[in-house]
Amino acid sequence: MGGLHDHENKDGENNLNRTKTLIAALALAIPVPAVIAGCGGDDESSEDPQEVVEGAFNNDTKIESGVIDLTVDLSAEGSAGGSLEANISGPFAMDADDPTGIGTLDLDITASGDGAAAEALGDFEAGITVTEDNVFVNYNGTDYELGEDAYAQIKEQQAALAPEDTESSTFREQCETAIEDAGGDKAACDIDVTAWFSELTNEGTEDVGGAEATHVAGALDVEQMVTDLFHLGSSIPGATGDVDPSLIEPQLAVISDAVSGADFDVYAATEDGTLRGLDFSLDLDTAALGAAAAGIESASLGFSLEISEVGEEQTIEAPADAQPIEDLAGELGGLGLIPGGGEIPEIDGGGSSVDPDCISDAAGNPDEIQKCLE
C-alpha cells in the first residue's frame, strides 16, 4: 500500500484542509468495491445498445474479486481556475462463503491539483487496507490499525444491515438498502437509471481489463439525471437542511441548462453482461450558474471507473509495523481537527478508540466520518 509524501505547505490551514480531504477520501473508498465498472478494440457487435445498458445496470451477477481503478478529474478556466485529479485504485476480494461480509481490499488514494485546487488541497497519497480480521489506514507514510476487536464489531454490524436476499444485488436493491439505512424512503429508488442515457450507439467489442466487453456510447440526459438524484437525496431526513425541497427543485433546471456537453461510455462484459467500465464527461457554461463573476469562466468534470482481473485471486496482506489508531487520532488532533489533542472515546471491549458503529454508519459521508472522530 502506498505511503503518503509529506509536502511543504504555505501554512497550517493547508495541512488541515488536506487532512479533511484524506478523511473524506477514506470514507468514500470503503464502499468502492460495491460499484462494479472499467474502459476499453473495435470488433463489431450486433447487440441492441439499449439492452446492453439496461442489462449492465440491472444485473445481479456478483463480481467477487478484481482490481478497481477510479479517477475523477475536475478543471476550471479563469482567474480562479485550476485542476484537481483524484484516484482510488487497488485489489478487492469478497468471500463467496460469507455474502454479508466486508471482504478484503487494499486501496491507494491519491490526489493532486494546481491553481486554486492546489492551494486548498496540495498533493497527497494515502491508503486503506482491509484484511480478514483488521482495518489499516495509511497516513503521512505510516500505517495505523483499527484493531481486531473494532473490526469484529464492524463486521457484526455489516451482517445485521445486509439484505436478507444475498443472491441478488441490482442497482435498485443496493439503493433501497442504502436509503433505508440512512432513514429515508426506499420508494425514492424507483428510478430508471437507463433513462439518463440517450443517443445510444453500439461501438463494438473491446478488451476491458482482460475481458471482452460491448462498448456503448451516448449522451447524458442531465435534466433527468439531476432530477432523479435530487429526489433520491431529498428522501433522506435532513439532507436539504432546513430548506423545503419544493423550493430547491425549480432551480434544478438552471444546472441542466448550464451543461454544454455531456457524453458517456458504458462497457458491459459479453460473457455475463456485468458493468465493467463507465466513463463520462460534463462541460459546464459557468456563466449560467453565475460563477463568471467569481473568476471561473468554464468548468469540466471527467469520471472513469474500470475493473480488471475479474475473478482472479487477489493477495491482500496486512502492512507490517502498523501503529495503533490512537496515534493517528493524536496527529489529527495536533492539527486541530480533533478537539482535546486527539483524545477520542474508547469503544466497548477496548483495543481501539474509534467507534466502529459510527464509522460504518458514516461510510461514504466525509462530514459524518469527521463527527465520529470528534
C-alpha positions as CSV (number, residue, x, y, z in Angstrom):
1,M,0.0,0.0,0.0
2,G,1.4,3.4,-1.0
3,G,2.8,5.8,1.6
4,L,2.0,9.4,2.0
5,H,4.5,12.0,0.9
6,D,5.0,14.9,3.3
7,H,4.8,18.1,1.1
8,E,5.6,21.6,2.3
9,N,2.5,23.8,2.6
10,K,2.3,27.6,3.0
11,D,0.6,27.4,6.4
12,G,-1.2,25.1,8.8
13,E,-4.6,25.7,7.3
14,N,-3.4,23.8,4.2
15,N,-2.5,20.9,6.4
16,L,-5.9,20.9,7.9
17,N,-7.6,21.0,4.5
18,R,-5.5,18.1,3.3
19,T,-6.4,16.1,6.4
20,K,-10.1,16.7,6.0
21,T,-9.7,15.6,2.4
22,L,-7.9,12.5,3.5
23,I,-10.8,11.5,5.8
24,A,-13.3,12.2,3.1
25,A,-11.3,10.0,0.6
26,L,-11.1,7.2,3.1
27,A,-14.8,7.4,3.8
28,L,-15.6,7.2,0.1
29,A,-13.1,4.5,-0.6
30,I,-14.5,1.8,1.7
31,P,-17.7,1.1,-0.3
32,V,-15.9,1.4,-3.7
33,P,-15.7,-2.3,-4.5
34,A,-19.6,-2.5,-4.3
35,V,-19.6,-0.5,-7.6
36,I,-18.5,-2.7,-10.5
37,A,-17.2,-0.9,-13.6
38,G,-13.9,-0.2,-16.5
39,C,-12.9,1.0,-20.0
40,G,-11.7,-0.4,-23.1
41,G,-10.7,-2.6,-29.9
42,D,-13.4,-2.1,-32.1
43,D,-14.7,-5.5,-33.1
44,E,-18.3,-5.4,-34.4
45,S,-21.2,-6.3,-32.1
46,S,-24.9,-6.7,-33.1
47,E,-26.3,-6.3,-29.6
48,D,-29.1,-3.7,-29.1
49,P,-27.3,-0.8,-27.3
50,Q,-30.4,-0.2,-25.1
51,E,-30.4,-3.8,-24.0
52,V,-26.7,-3.7,-23.2
53,V,-27.1,-0.6,-21.0
54,E,-30.2,-2.0,-19.3
55,G,-28.5,-5.3,-18.6
56,A,-25.4,-3.6,-17.2
57,F,-27.4,-1.5,-14.7
58,N,-29.9,-4.3,-13.8
59,N,-27.5,-7.2,-13.4
60,D,-27.5,-9.3,-10.2
61,T,-24.3,-11.3,-11.1
62,K,-21.7,-10.6,-8.5
63,I,-18.1,-9.9,-9.2
64,E,-16.3,-11.3,-6.2
65,S,-12.7,-10.2,-6.9
66,G,-10.8,-7.8,-9.2
67,V,-8.8,-4.6,-9.3
68,I,-10.6,-1.3,-9.3
69,D,-9.3,1.9,-10.8
70,L,-11.4,5.0,-10.3
71,T,-10.4,8.5,-11.4
72,V,-12.2,11.9,-11.1
73,D,-10.9,15.0,-13.0
74,L,-12.1,18.5,-12.3
75,S,-10.9,21.6,-14.1
76,A,-11.9,25.2,-14.3
77,E,-10.7,28.0,-16.6
78,G,-10.5,31.6,-15.4
79,S,-8.6,33.8,-12.9
80,A,-9.7,31.5,-10.1
81,G,-9.4,28.3,-12.1
82,G,-7.3,25.2,-11.5
83,S,-7.5,21.5,-11.8
84,L,-7.8,18.5,-9.5
85,E,-7.3,14.8,-10.1
86,A,-8.2,12.1,-7.6
87,N,-7.7,8.4,-7.9
88,I,-8.7,5.3,-5.9
89,S,-7.2,2.0,-7.1
90,G,-6.3,-1.5,-5.9
91,P,-7.5,-5.0,-5.5
92,F,-10.5,-6.3,-3.7
93,A,-12.0,-9.7,-2.9
94,M,-15.3,-10.8,-1.4
95,D,-15.8,-14.1,0.5
96,A,-18.1,-16.3,-1.5
97,D,-19.0,-18.2,1.6
98,D,-19.8,-15.1,3.5
99,P,-22.1,-12.9,1.2
100,T,-22.8,-10.5,4.1
101,G,-19.1,-10.0,4.9
102,I,-17.0,-7.0,4.4
103,G,-14.4,-8.7,2.2
104,T,-10.8,-7.6,1.8
105,L,-9.2,-4.8,-0.1
106,D,-6.0,-2.7,-0.5
107,L,-6.7,0.7,-2.0
108,D,-4.3,3.5,-2.8
109,I,-5.7,7.0,-2.7
110,T,-4.0,9.9,-4.4
111,A,-4.9,13.5,-5.3
112,S,-3.1,16.3,-7.0
113,G,-4.0,19.7,-8.3
114,D,-2.9,23.1,-9.5
115,G,-4.1,26.6,-9.2
116,A,-6.8,27.2,-6.6
117,A,-7.2,23.5,-6.1
118,A,-3.5,23.1,-5.2
119,E,-3.8,25.9,-2.6
120,A,-6.8,24.3,-0.9
121,L,-5.6,20.7,-1.1
122,G,-2.0,20.0,-2.0
123,D,-0.8,16.7,-3.3
124,F,-1.2,13.6,-1.1
125,E,-1.0,9.8,-1.2
126,A,-2.8,7.6,1.4
127,G,-4.4,4.2,1.6
128,I,-6.7,1.8,3.3
129,T,-6.3,-2.0,3.7
130,V,-9.0,-4.3,5.0
131,T,-7.8,-7.9,5.8
132,E,-9.8,-10.8,7.1
133,D,-9.6,-9.5,10.7
134,N,-8.5,-5.9,10.7
135,V,-8.6,-2.5,9.1
136,F,-5.5,-0.3,8.4
137,V,-5.2,3.3,7.3
138,N,-2.0,4.8,5.8
139,Y,-1.4,8.5,6.5
140,N,1.8,10.5,6.3
141,G,3.9,7.5,5.5
142,T,2.7,5.4,8.5
143,D,0.2,2.6,8.7
144,Y,-2.3,2.6,11.6
145,E,-4.6,-0.3,12.6
146,L,-8.1,0.0,13.8
147,G,-7.8,-3.2,15.8
148,E,-9.3,-6.7,15.7
149,D,-12.0,-6.0,18.3
150,A,-13.2,-3.0,16.5
151,Y,-13.1,-4.9,13.2
152,A,-15.3,-7.7,14.7
153,Q,-17.9,-5.1,15.7
154,I,-17.9,-3.5,12.3
155,K,-18.3,-7.0,10.7
156,E,-21.2,-7.8,13.0
157,Q,-23.0,-4.6,12.1
158,Q,-22.3,-5.2,8.4
159,A,-24.1,-8.6,8.7
160,A,-27.0,-7.1,10.5
161,L,-27.5,-4.4,7.8
162,A,-27.1,-6.8,4.9
163,P,-30.3,-7.6,2.9
164,E,-32.0,-10.9,3.6
165,D,-31.7,-11.9,-0.1
166,T,-28.0,-12.1,-0.7
167,E,-28.3,-13.9,-4.1
168,S,-29.3,-10.7,-5.9
169,S,-27.8,-7.2,-5.8
170,T,-29.2,-5.0,-8.5
171,F,-28.8,-1.2,-8.6
172,R,-32.3,-0.7,-7.2
173,E,-31.8,-3.3,-4.4
174,Q,-28.5,-1.7,-3.3
175,C,-30.2,1.8,-3.5
176,E,-33.1,0.7,-1.3
177,T,-30.8,-0.8,1.3
178,A,-28.6,2.3,1.5
179,I,-31.6,4.7,1.6
180,E,-33.3,2.7,4.4
181,D,-30.1,2.6,6.4
182,A,-30.0,6.4,6.2
183,G,-33.6,6.7,7.4
184,G,-35.1,7.6,4.0
185,D,-38.0,6.3,2.0
186,K,-36.9,3.4,-0.3
187,A,-39.6,4.4,-2.8
188,A,-37.2,7.1,-3.9
189,C,-35.2,4.4,-5.6
190,D,-38.0,3.8,-8.1
191,I,-36.0,5.4,-10.8
192,D,-34.8,4.2,-14.2
193,V,-31.1,4.8,-14.5
194,T,-31.1,3.9,-18.1
195,A,-33.4,6.9,-18.8
196,W,-30.3,9.0,-18.2
197,F,-28.7,7.7,-21.4
198,S,-29.8,8.7,-24.9
199,E,-28.5,8.7,-28.5
200,L,-27.1,5.2,-27.9
201,T,-24.8,3.6,-30.4
202,N,-23.1,0.2,-30.3
203,E,-19.3,0.8,-30.8
204,G,-18.4,-2.9,-31.0
205,T,-16.5,-5.0,-28.6
206,E,-13.2,-4.1,-26.8
207,D,-10.8,-5.6,-24.3
208,V,-11.6,-4.1,-20.8
209,G,-9.4,-5.2,-18.0
210,G,-8.6,-8.5,-19.8
211,A,-12.2,-9.3,-20.7
212,E,-14.3,-8.8,-23.9
213,A,-16.9,-6.1,-23.4
214,T,-19.5,-4.4,-25.6
215,H,-18.9,-0.7,-25.8
216,V,-22.0,1.6,-25.9
217,A,-21.6,5.4,-26.3
218,G,-24.2,8.1,-26.0
219,A,-25.3,11.3,-24.4
220,L,-26.4,12.0,-20.8
221,D,-29.9,13.4,-20.2
222,V,-28.6,15.8,-17.5
223,E,-32.0,17.2,-16.5
224,Q,-33.4,13.7,-15.9
225,M,-30.3,12.6,-14.0
226,V,-30.2,15.7,-11.8
227,T,-33.9,15.4,-11.0
228,D,-33.7,11.7,-10.1
229,L,-30.6,12.3,-7.9
230,F,-32.3,15.2,-6.2
231,H,-35.4,13.2,-5.3
232,L,-33.1,10.4,-4.1
233,G,-31.1,12.7,-1.9
234,S,-34.0,14.7,-0.6
235,S,-35.7,11.4,0.6
236,I,-33.2,11.2,3.4
237,P,-34.2,13.2,6.5
238,G,-32.2,16.4,6.9
239,A,-30.5,16.1,3.5
240,T,-31.6,19.6,2.5
241,G,-31.1,21.1,5.9
242,D,-33.9,23.5,6.8
243,V,-34.7,24.2,3.2
244,D,-38.0,22.9,1.8
245,P,-37.2,20.6,-1.1
246,S,-40.0,22.1,-3.1
247,L,-38.1,25.4,-3.1
248,I,-34.9,23.8,-4.4
249,E,-36.4,21.7,-7.2
250,P,-37.3,24.6,-9.5
251,Q,-33.6,25.5,-9.5
252,L,-32.5,22.2,-11.0
253,A,-33.3,23.4,-14.5
254,V,-30.5,26.0,-14.0
255,I,-28.0,23.2,-13.5
256,S,-29.1,21.3,-16.6
257,D,-29.1,24.4,-18.7
258,A,-25.5,25.1,-17.7
259,V,-24.3,21.8,-19.2
260,S,-22.9,22.5,-22.7
261,G,-21.8,18.9,-23.3
262,A,-22.4,15.5,-21.6
263,D,-21.1,12.2,-23.0
264,F,-20.7,8.8,-21.7
265,D,-19.3,5.3,-22.5
266,V,-20.5,2.1,-20.9
267,Y,-18.6,-1.2,-21.2
268,A,-20.5,-4.4,-20.4
269,A,-18.9,-7.9,-20.4
270,T,-20.1,-10.0,-23.3
271,E,-19.9,-13.1,-21.1
272,D,-22.3,-12.1,-18.3
273,G,-23.4,-8.5,-19.1
274,T,-21.9,-7.1,-15.9
275,L,-20.8,-3.4,-15.9
276,R,-17.0,-3.4,-16.4
277,G,-16.4,0.2,-17.4
278,L,-18.1,3.6,-17.2
279,D,-16.7,6.9,-18.4
280,F,-18.5,10.2,-18.6
281,S,-17.6,13.9,-19.1
282,L,-19.5,17.1,-18.4
283,D,-18.7,20.6,-19.7
284,L,-20.3,23.5,-17.9
285,D,-21.1,27.0,-19.0
286,T,-20.4,28.6,-15.7
287,A,-22.0,32.0,-16.8
288,A,-25.4,30.3,-16.5
289,L,-24.5,29.5,-12.8
290,G,-23.3,33.0,-12.1
291,A,-19.7,31.8,-11.5
292,A,-18.1,34.0,-14.0
293,A,-18.0,36.9,-11.5
294,A,-16.1,34.6,-9.2
295,G,-13.3,34.1,-11.7
296,I,-14.4,30.9,-13.3
297,E,-15.3,31.1,-17.0
298,S,-15.9,27.4,-17.7
299,A,-15.5,24.0,-16.0
300,S,-15.4,20.3,-16.8
301,L,-15.8,17.1,-15.0
302,G,-14.4,13.7,-16.0
303,F,-15.1,10.3,-14.4
304,S,-13.6,7.0,-15.3
305,L,-14.1,3.6,-13.5
306,E,-12.5,0.3,-14.6
307,I,-12.4,-3.1,-13.1
308,S,-9.8,-5.6,-14.2
309,E,-8.6,-9.1,-13.2
310,V,-12.2,-10.1,-12.6
311,G,-12.5,-13.4,-10.8
312,E,-8.7,-13.8,-10.3
313,E,-7.2,-14.4,-6.9
314,Q,-6.1,-11.3,-5.1
315,T,-3.4,-11.3,-2.5
316,I,-4.1,-8.7,0.3
317,E,-1.8,-8.7,3.3
318,A,-1.7,-6.6,6.4
319,P,1.1,-3.9,6.5
320,A,4.0,-4.6,8.8
321,D,4.7,-2.5,11.9
322,A,1.3,-0.8,11.9
323,Q,0.7,1.7,14.8
324,P,-2.5,1.9,16.9
325,I,-5.2,4.1,15.6
326,E,-4.9,6.3,18.7
327,D,-1.6,7.6,17.3
328,L,-3.3,8.8,14.1
329,A,-6.0,10.5,16.2
330,G,-3.2,12.3,18.1
331,E,-1.7,13.5,14.9
332,L,-5.0,14.8,13.6
333,G,-5.7,16.4,17.0
334,G,-2.3,18.1,16.7
335,L,-3.6,19.8,13.5
336,G,-6.7,21.0,15.4
337,L,-9.0,18.6,13.6
338,I,-10.0,16.6,16.7
339,P,-10.7,18.5,20.0
340,G,-8.6,17.7,23.0
341,G,-5.4,17.0,21.1
342,G,-6.7,13.7,19.6
343,E,-8.5,12.2,22.6
344,I,-11.4,10.1,21.3
345,P,-13.8,7.9,23.2
346,E,-13.0,4.2,23.8
347,I,-15.2,1.6,22.3
348,D,-16.7,-1.3,24.4
349,G,-14.2,-4.1,24.7
350,G,-11.1,-1.9,24.3
351,G,-8.4,-2.3,21.7
352,S,-9.3,0.8,19.7
353,S,-10.7,4.3,20.5
354,V,-12.7,4.7,17.3
355,D,-16.4,3.8,17.5
356,P,-16.8,1.3,14.6
357,D,-20.6,1.6,14.5
358,C,-20.2,5.3,13.9
359,I,-17.6,4.7,11.2
360,S,-19.7,2.1,9.5
361,D,-22.9,4.3,9.5
362,A,-20.9,7.2,8.1
363,A,-19.2,5.3,5.3
364,G,-19.5,7.4,2.1
365,N,-20.2,10.7,4.1
366,P,-17.0,12.6,4.9
367,D,-18.8,15.1,7.2
368,E,-20.2,12.2,9.3
369,I,-16.8,10.5,9.4
370,Q,-15.3,13.6,10.9
371,K,-18.0,13.7,13.6
372,C,-17.1,10.1,14.5
373,L,-13.6,11.3,15.3
374,E,-14.7,14.3,17.5
